Amino acid sequence: MANLKRRLFSVRWLFVLGLALRCATSAAGPLDGEWKFTWSCEGATGMYAESCARGDRDYFFLELWTKRNAVCGFHTATAQLGNRVDEGDQLDGNPTITGTVDGTSATVTFRSAWGATGTATLQVEGDKLQWKILTQSEGMSWVPKMATLDKQSPSIKAAVRKCQLPAEQQVQPSRAILRKGTDKP
């Protein structure tokens, strides 16, 4: 009986060790996750200043996934306290941000729901993500030229979303995060 208990203990221990190793090797990269920049009230006037004082803010939000040296994701940017929304996933369901990762940085292309396209750099420093547009085409966009985004805690709801990249860079995250209080990713 004691021998059986030792075997069961050993099997359980190996299972736990295997699970821990699997989790450690499948850890997300530094760019993976949800990132958000919230505009300050500085410079707001009239009804925008009043709404801003109540806590209403415009924001720039990124959802990013990486696999090997590829990154893809979606963005949302608002202006005029939500009266202008650039929500890339409303285009065609394909990622609005794609690019190449180099450690904690990436060079990406982006496309706006308002017609603009461009390139930007991303740089992770701890729980901060630096966004900087390098080039942008004609066309409208509410995406900021530069922003420091904060890492967000994952949202509660999840849904499957695929990032379509060239075959050699395919990224298919197991889940995407839905924004709190909505049915939209």
C-alpha positions in Angstrom: 0.0 0.0 0.0 2.8 2.4 0.9 4.5 1.6 -2.5 1.2 2.4 -4.3 1.0 5.8 -2.5 4.6 6.6 -3.5 3.8 5.8 -7.2 0.7 7.9 -7.1 2.6 10.8 -5.5 5.4 10.4 -8.2 2.8 10.4 -11.0 1.1 13.5 -9.6 4.4 15.2 -9.2 5.4 14.5 -12.8 2.1 15.8 -14.0 2.4 19.0 -12.1 6.0 19.5 -13.3 5.0 18.8 -16.9 2.2 21.3 -16.6 4.5 24.0 -15.1 7.1 23.5 -17.9 4.4 23.7 -20.6 3.1 27.0 -19.1 6.6 28.4 -18.9 7.4 27.6 -22.5 4.2 29.0 -23.8 4.5 32.4 -22.1 3.4 35.4 -24.1 5.9 37.8 -25.6 6.5 41.3 -24.2 4.3 42.9 -26.8 1.3 40.5 -26.3 -1.8 41.8 -24.6 -4.0 44.8 -24.2 -2.5 48.3 -24.1 -4.2 51.6 -23.5 -3.4 55.3 -23.7 -5.9 57.8 -22.2 -5.9 61.4 -23.2 -5.6 64.0 -20.4 -8.1 66.9 -20.0 -5.3 69.4 -20.7 -6.5 71.8 -23.5 -10.1 70.7 -23.4 -12.6 73.5 -23.6 -16.4 73.9 -23.4 -18.5 70.8 -23.2 -15.4 68.7 -23.7 -13.8 70.1 -20.6 -17.0 69.5 -18.6 -17.2 65.9 -19.8 -13.5 65.3 -19.3 -13.9 66.6 -15.7 -16.6 64.0 -15.1 -14.2 61.3 -16.2 -15.0 60.9 -19.9 -11.8 60.5 -21.9 -10.7 59.7 -25.4 -8.3 56.7 -25.7 -6.1 54.7 -28.0 -6.3 50.9 -27.4 -4.2 48.1 -28.9 -4.7 44.3 -28.7 -1.5 42.6 -29.9 -0.3 39.0 -30.4 3.1 37.7 -31.3 4.4 34.5 -32.7 8.1 34.1 -33.3 9.1 37.3 -35.1 5.5 38.3 -36.2 3.0 40.6 -34.5 -0.5 41.4 -35.4 -3.5 43.0 -33.7 -6.3 45.5 -33.7 -6.7 49.1 -32.6 -9.4 51.5 -31.4 -8.8 55.2 -31.2 -11.4 57.8 -30.2 -11.6 61.6 -30.5 -14.1 64.3 -29.5 -15.1 62.1 -26.5 -16.2 59.2 -28.6 -17.9 61.2 -31.4 -15.1 60.1 -33.7 -14.1 56.4 -33.5 -11.4 54.7 -35.5 -12.1 51.0 -34.8 -10.0 49.0 -37.2 -11.8 45.7 -36.7 -14.9 47.2 -38.3 -13.1 47.2 -41.7 -13.2 43.6 -42.7 -12.3 41.6 -39.6 -8.6 41.3 -40.6 -5.9 42.8 -38.3 -5.3 46.5 -38.6 -1.7 46.1 -37.3 0.9 43.7 -38.7 4.6 43.7 -38.5 7.9 42.2 -37.4 9.1 41.8 -33.8 12.7 42.2 -32.7 12.9 41.4 -29.0 10.9 44.1 -27.1 10.3 46.2 -30.2 8.5 46.0 -33.5 8.0 47.8 -36.7 4.4 47.6 -37.9 2.0 48.8 -40.6 -1.4 50.0 -39.6 -4.6 50.9 -41.4 -7.4 53.1 -40.2 -11.1 52.7 -40.7 -11.0 56.3 -42.0 -8.6 55.6 -44.9 -5.1 56.3 -43.6 -2.3 53.8 -43.6 1.1 54.0 -42.2 4.1 52.6 -40.3 4.9 52.8 -36.7 7.4 51.6 -34.1 6.5 49.8 -30.9 8.9 49.6 -27.9 8.1 47.8 -24.6 9.6 49.1 -21.4 8.2 47.2 -18.5 4.4 47.7 -18.4 4.6 50.6 -20.9 4.5 50.5 -24.7 5.8 53.4 -26.8 3.9 54.0 -30.0 5.5 56.3 -32.7 4.2 56.8 -36.2 7.0 56.9 -38.8 4.9 57.5 -41.9 1.2 58.1 -42.6 -0.7 58.4 -45.8 -3.3 60.9 -46.7 -6.6 60.0 -45.2 -8.1 60.5 -41.8 -7.1 58.7 -38.7 -7.6 59.2 -34.9 -4.5 57.2 -34.1 -2.1 59.4 -32.2 1.3 60.3 -33.7 3.0 59.3 -30.4 1.7 57.7 -27.2 2.8 55.8 -24.2 0.3 53.0 -23.6 -0.2 51.2 -20.3 -0.4 47.4 -20.1 -4.0 46.4 -19.2 -5.3 43.5 -17.2 -7.0 41.0 -19.5 -10.7 41.5 -20.0 -13.1 38.9 -18.7 -14.7 37.8 -21.9 -12.8 36.0 -24.6 -13.5 35.1 -28.2 -11.5 33.5 -31.0 -9.9 35.9 -33.4 -7.3 35.2 -36.1 -4.5 37.3 -37.4 -4.0 36.7 -41.1 -0.4 37.3 -42.1 1.7 35.9 -44.9 2.0 32.1 -44.4 5.5 32.3 -43.0 4.3 34.7 -40.3 0.9 33.2 -39.3 -0.3 34.1 -35.9 -3.4 32.5 -34.6 -4.0 33.5 -31.0 -6.1 31.1 -29.0 -8.3 33.8 -27.8 -9.0 37.5 -28.2 -10.2 39.8 -25.5 -13.6 41.4 -25.7 -13.9 44.9 -24.4 -15.8 45.1 -21.1 -19.5 45.8 -21.4 -19.6 44.9 -25.1 -20.0 41.9 -27.4 -17.2 43.3 -29.7 -13.6 42.3 -29.6 
